[in-house]
Amino acid sequence: METITFTPAQVQVFKLVSHIKTAVGLEKLRQQLAAFYAKQIDEEMDQLRESGQFDEKKLQELRGSHFRTPYKK
């Protein structure tokens, strides 16, 4: 049997979520996590725009693109 080792961040999250006792609390946490990741993405996109790696031309090139892995049926 393989031993699972958690990172300090994972341990901290486990401790925090152990205090959530209601569905409302869980939903609030979900919203906070979504906002956290949305802010990170916005900051990364701002950096890409400022560095010139992403611009309106690149955005137009990506419109309509599909990057999902095709699955055999």
N, C-alpha and C positions, 0 to 999 in steps of 0.2 A: 504494500500500500504506500502510495506517494504522500509525503508530507506537504501541506500547503503552507507557504509562508506569506503573510500579509505585509504590505508596506505600512509605514507609519500613517500615511494618509488614509488607507483603508481601515486601519484600527480606529482612527479618530472618527471616521464616518460611522462605523459600527456602534461606537459609544454614543454618538449623537442620536442616531435613529432609534436606539433602544429606548429613548425617552418619549417617542411618538406613540401615543395611545389611541388616537382617533383617526378616522378617515379624513377629517378636516385637516388635522395636523400633517398627515401624509400628503395631501393635496397642496398644502402651503409649501412643504419642502420641495415637492415636484416643481412648483412654480418658481421657487427660488433657484433651483438648479438649472432650470431652463433659462432663466434670466441671466445667470452666471455664464452659461455657455454661449448665449446669444451675444453678450457683451464681449467675450473673448473673440468670437468670430468677427464682430464689428471692428475690434481693434486690429486684428490681423489683416482684414481687408483694407483698413485705412493705411496700414504699413505697406501693403502691396501697391496701393494706389500712389502713395508718396514716393516709393522707390521706382515707379514706372513699370513694374512687372505686370500690373493689371490696369487696363484703361477701357474706354468705351469701345475701342476696336476689338479688344480681346473679348469683351462681354458679347458683342454682336457675333463673333466667331463661335461662341459657346451656346448661343440661343438655339434651342431645338435639339441639342445633343443629348444622346442617351448613353449613360455609362454603366448601366446595370449589367450584371453578368447574365448572359442568356442561359436559360435552363432548358434541357431537353425534355420534351413531353412524351 
